[in-house]
Amino acid sequence: MGFLRDLKRWRFWRRFFTHAFSAVGALAVVAGLIDVFATGALVGQGWLIWLGLTAATIYGGAIAWPRPIRATFDAPRTAVSIIRGDLFAQDAHLVVGVSDTFDTAAPYIAPTSVQTQFANRIYGGDIATLDHAMDTELSDATRMEIIEKPGKTQRFELGTVVTLQAASRRFFLVAYSSMDQYNKAHGTADGLWKSLANLWSSVRIKSNGEAVAIPVIGGGQSGLSPVLPAEDAIRLIALSFIIASRTSKVCDELRIVALPAQYDRLNHLELRAFLSGLSRT
């Protein structure tokens, strides 16, 4: 469990001891004042020491105990959450990362990728219908060079965002990696930052201010994992969102959704501190 990992972190114990000793100090001051104004009142009341130590321990634990990874912001009024679960189970608009060729079919797209899940769970595996919807949205997009490879060959500008809709939800497909002639995707931190900026612009216009959920993009076949591990990718996503929100509100809430195994490996206390730091800047 993720919270058990948090209990092993130095940050938890540092916070625990800091607040527990602060409580002990405050209780000592109170005891000193009582002794000044009512000399001898505490004589023979050793049980009060144990009661105070117990209260200080409970207080320190309550302050340091792991909590949901979430921060709220006032300017503008928005929130960022990092949650454990299934992206497609979120009651929110969704973000799906794609390559700049917008390939959709196997074997060019990994069967376990978010993009493949999107095709299967939202379009029922009907790739032809998905491609038609994407081509319609891409008709006015900036086209780059043609690349000779199996699958789709038209390359679009990095950061291109396609917005699709199913029922009441919108799906923002953002091209954050480049596909080479061998159908291998390549991404960079700079490219991801640019793509996120374009994404927030589209979300701001088309989400109607409602919550948006995004996976921990940057891993998988994009090749970004060694350069941008999951925790760093989460920080980059959150920072990009907050910077964009300070220019003009993007939406009410951003949910960064990590798969259970991935979420449990995260340093929750550090990420919570990071989000809290953003809310104070």
C-alpha positions as CSV (number, residue, x, y, z in Angstrom):
1,M,0.0,0.0,0.0
2,G,1.2,3.5,-0.9
3,F,0.5,5.0,2.6
4,L,2.7,2.3,4.2
5,R,5.6,3.4,1.9
6,D,5.0,7.0,3.1
7,L,5.4,5.9,6.7
8,K,9.0,4.8,5.8
9,R,9.9,8.2,4.3
10,W,12.1,10.6,6.2
11,R,9.7,13.4,5.4
12,F,6.9,11.7,7.4
13,W,9.2,11.2,10.5
14,R,10.6,14.7,10.2
15,R,7.1,16.2,10.2
16,F,6.0,13.8,13.0
17,F,8.9,14.6,15.4
18,T,8.8,18.4,14.6
19,H,5.1,18.7,15.5
20,A,5.2,16.2,18.3
21,F,8.1,18.0,20.0
22,S,6.4,21.3,19.4
23,A,3.3,20.0,21.2
24,V,5.5,18.8,24.1
25,G,7.1,22.2,24.3
26,A,3.7,23.9,24.4
27,L,2.5,21.6,27.1
28,A,5.7,22.3,29.1
29,V,5.1,26.0,28.9
30,V,1.5,25.5,30.2
31,A,2.8,23.4,33.0
32,G,5.4,26.0,33.9
33,L,2.7,28.7,34.0
34,I,0.5,26.6,36.2
35,D,3.4,26.0,38.6
36,V,4.1,29.8,38.8
37,F,0.5,30.7,39.6
38,A,-0.5,27.6,41.5
39,T,2.7,26.3,43.1
40,G,2.6,22.6,43.9
41,A,-0.6,22.0,42.0
42,L,1.1,19.5,39.7
43,V,3.0,17.6,42.5
44,G,2.0,14.0,42.5
45,Q,0.2,14.3,39.1
46,G,2.6,12.2,37.2
47,W,-0.2,10.8,35.1
48,L,-0.5,14.2,33.5
49,I,3.0,13.7,31.9
50,W,1.9,10.5,30.2
51,L,-1.3,12.1,29.1
52,G,0.7,15.0,27.6
53,L,3.1,12.7,25.8
54,T,0.3,10.7,24.4
55,A,-1.5,13.8,23.2
56,A,1.7,15.1,21.6
57,T,2.2,11.8,19.8
58,I,-1.3,11.8,18.5
59,Y,-1.0,15.4,17.4
60,G,2.3,14.8,15.6
61,G,0.9,11.7,13.9
62,A,-2.3,13.5,12.8
63,I,-0.3,16.3,11.2
64,A,2.2,14.0,9.4
65,W,-0.2,11.2,8.5
66,P,-0.4,10.6,4.7
67,R,-3.3,12.3,3.0
68,P,-4.7,12.4,-0.5
69,I,-2.3,14.1,-2.9
70,R,-4.3,17.2,-3.7
71,A,-3.9,21.0,-3.6
72,T,-6.4,23.8,-4.2
73,F,-5.5,27.2,-5.6
74,D,-7.3,30.5,-5.3
75,A,-5.9,32.5,-8.2
76,P,-7.7,31.2,-10.2
77,R,-10.0,28.8,-8.3
78,T,-8.8,25.4,-9.4
79,A,-7.3,22.2,-8.0
80,V,-4.8,19.5,-8.9
81,S,-5.1,15.9,-7.7
82,I,-2.9,12.9,-8.2
83,I,-5.1,9.8,-7.9
84,R,-4.8,6.0,-8.2
85,G,-7.0,4.2,-10.6
86,D,-8.4,3.8,-14.1
87,L,-8.2,6.9,-16.3
88,F,-11.4,5.9,-18.2
89,A,-13.4,5.4,-15.0
90,Q,-13.0,9.1,-14.2
91,D,-16.1,11.3,-14.4
92,A,-14.2,13.9,-16.4
93,H,-13.0,14.9,-19.8
94,L,-9.9,12.8,-20.7
95,V,-6.5,13.5,-22.2
96,V,-4.8,10.9,-24.5
97,G,-1.2,11.2,-25.6
98,V,-0.4,10.3,-29.2
99,S,2.4,10.6,-31.7
100,D,2.6,13.3,-34.4
101,T,1.4,10.9,-37.1
102,F,-1.7,10.1,-35.1
103,D,-1.4,6.4,-35.8
104,T,-4.2,4.3,-34.3
105,A,-3.8,0.7,-35.4
106,A,-1.7,-2.2,-34.2
107,P,1.1,-3.1,-34.6
108,Y,2.2,0.6,-34.7
109,I,0.5,1.3,-31.3
110,A,1.2,-0.8,-28.3
111,P,-1.8,-2.9,-27.2
112,T,-1.4,-1.8,-23.6
113,S,-1.2,1.9,-24.3
114,V,-3.7,4.5,-23.3
115,Q,-4.3,5.2,-27.0
116,T,-5.3,1.6,-27.6
117,Q,-7.5,1.5,-24.6
118,F,-9.2,4.7,-25.9
119,A,-9.9,3.1,-29.3
120,N,-11.3,-0.1,-27.6
121,R,-13.2,1.4,-24.7
122,I,-14.6,4.5,-26.3
123,Y,-14.9,3.5,-30.0
124,G,-15.4,-0.2,-29.4
125,G,-12.3,-1.0,-31.4
126,D,-13.8,0.6,-34.6
127,I,-10.5,2.1,-35.9
128,A,-12.1,3.3,-39.1
129,T,-14.7,5.4,-37.3
130,L,-11.9,6.8,-35.0
131,D,-9.7,7.6,-37.9
132,H,-12.5,9.4,-39.7
133,A,-13.3,11.5,-36.7
134,M,-9.6,12.4,-36.2
135,D,-9.1,13.2,-39.9
136,T,-12.1,15.6,-39.8
137,E,-10.5,17.4,-36.8
138,L,-7.1,17.4,-38.4
139,S,-8.2,19.0,-41.7
140,D,-7.1,22.5,-40.5
141,A,-4.1,21.4,-38.5
142,T,-0.6,22.4,-39.5
143,R,0.9,19.6,-41.7
144,M,4.7,18.9,-41.7
145,E,6.6,16.5,-43.9
146,I,5.5,13.1,-45.2
147,I,7.5,10.3,-43.6
148,E,8.0,7.0,-45.4
149,K,6.9,4.2,-43.0
150,P,4.2,1.6,-42.5
151,G,1.0,3.1,-41.1
152,K,0.1,6.7,-41.3
153,T,2.7,8.9,-43.1
154,Q,1.5,12.4,-42.6
155,R,3.3,14.2,-39.8
156,F,1.6,17.0,-38.0
157,E,3.1,19.8,-35.9
158,L,4.2,18.7,-32.4
159,G,1.6,19.8,-29.9
160,T,-1.3,19.4,-32.3
161,V,-4.5,18.7,-30.3
162,V,-7.5,16.8,-31.6
163,T,-10.7,17.1,-29.6
164,L,-13.3,14.3,-30.0
165,Q,-16.5,13.8,-28.2
166,A,-18.5,10.8,-27.0
167,A,-21.7,11.4,-25.0
168,S,-21.0,14.3,-22.6
169,R,-17.3,13.7,-22.4
170,R,-14.5,15.3,-24.5
171,F,-11.3,13.6,-25.4
172,F,-8.2,15.7,-26.0
173,L,-5.6,13.8,-28.1
174,V,-2.3,15.6,-27.9
175,A,0.7,14.8,-30.1
176,Y,3.7,15.0,-27.8
177,S,6.1,12.6,-29.4
178,S,7.5,12.1,-33.0
179,M,7.2,8.9,-34.9
180,D,10.2,7.8,-36.9
181,Q,10.4,5.6,-40.1
182,Y,10.5,2.5,-37.9
183,N,7.3,3.4,-36.1
184,K,9.2,4.2,-32.9
185,A,8.1,7.2,-31.0
186,H,10.6,9.7,-29.6
187,G,9.8,12.4,-27.1
188,T,11.6,15.2,-25.3
189,A,10.9,17.2,-22.2
190,D,10.8,20.4,-24.3
191,G,8.4,18.8,-26.7
192,L,6.2,17.7,-23.9
193,W,6.2,21.1,-22.3
194,K,5.1,22.7,-25.7
195,S,2.4,20.1,-26.2
196,L,1.0,20.6,-22.7
197,A,0.8,24.4,-23.3
198,N,-1.3,23.7,-26.5
199,L,-3.3,21.1,-24.6
200,W,-4.3,23.6,-21.9
201,S,-5.3,26.1,-24.5
202,S,-7.7,23.6,-26.1
203,V,-9.0,22.5,-22.7
204,R,-9.7,26.1,-21.7
205,I,-11.9,26.6,-24.8
206,K,-13.7,23.3,-25.0
207,S,-14.0,21.8,-21.5
208,N,-16.6,24.2,-20.3
209,G,-14.5,24.5,-17.1
210,E,-15.2,20.9,-16.1
211,A,-12.7,18.5,-14.6
212,V,-10.1,17.0,-16.9
213,A,-8.2,13.7,-16.2
214,I,-4.8,13.0,-17.7
215,P,-2.5,10.0,-17.4
216,V,1.1,10.2,-16.4
217,I,2.2,10.9,-20.0
218,G,5.8,10.6,-20.9
219,G,6.4,6.9,-20.3
220,G,5.5,4.0,-22.5
221,Q,6.8,4.0,-26.0
222,S,7.7,7.7,-26.1
223,G,11.2,7.0,-24.8
224,L,10.9,9.7,-22.1
225,S,11.0,7.5,-19.1
226,P,14.8,7.6,-18.6
227,V,14.8,11.4,-18.9
228,L,11.5,12.1,-17.2
229,P,10.5,9.5,-14.6
230,A,6.9,9.3,-13.5
231,E,7.3,11.7,-10.5
232,D,9.1,14.3,-12.7
233,A,6.5,13.9,-15.4
234,I,3.8,14.5,-12.8
235,R,5.6,17.6,-11.6
236,L,5.9,18.9,-15.2
237,I,2.2,18.3,-15.9
238,A,1.1,20.0,-12.7
239,L,3.5,23.0,-13.1
240,S,2.5,23.5,-16.7
241,F,-1.2,23.4,-15.8
242,I,-0.8,26.0,-12.9
243,I,1.3,28.3,-15.1
244,A,-1.4,28.2,-17.8
245,S,-4.2,28.7,-15.2
246,R,-2.5,31.8,-13.9
247,T,-2.8,33.3,-17.4
248,S,-6.4,32.3,-17.7
249,K,-8.4,29.6,-15.9
250,V,-8.2,26.3,-17.7
251,C,-10.7,24.2,-15.8
252,D,-12.0,23.5,-12.3
253,E,-9.8,20.5,-11.6
254,L,-6.9,18.6,-13.1
255,R,-6.7,14.9,-12.1
256,I,-3.4,13.2,-12.8
257,V,-4.3,9.5,-12.9
258,A,-1.6,6.9,-12.2
259,L,-2.1,3.2,-12.6
260,P,-2.3,1.4,-9.2
261,A,1.2,-0.1,-9.4
262,Q,2.7,3.2,-10.6
263,Y,0.9,5.2,-7.9
264,D,2.1,2.9,-5.1
265,R,5.7,3.5,-6.2
266,L,5.4,7.3,-6.0
267,N,6.7,9.4,-3.1
268,H,3.4,10.7,-2.0
269,L,4.8,13.0,0.7
270,E,7.2,14.7,-1.7
271,L,4.5,15.2,-4.4
272,R,2.1,16.5,-1.8
273,A,4.7,19.0,-0.7
274,F,5.4,20.0,-4.3
275,L,1.7,20.8,-4.9
276,S,1.5,22.6,-1.6
277,G,4.5,24.7,-2.6
278,L,2.8,25.6,-5.9
279,S,-0.3,26.8,-4.0
280,R,1.8,29.2,-1.9
281,T,3.8,30.7,-4.8
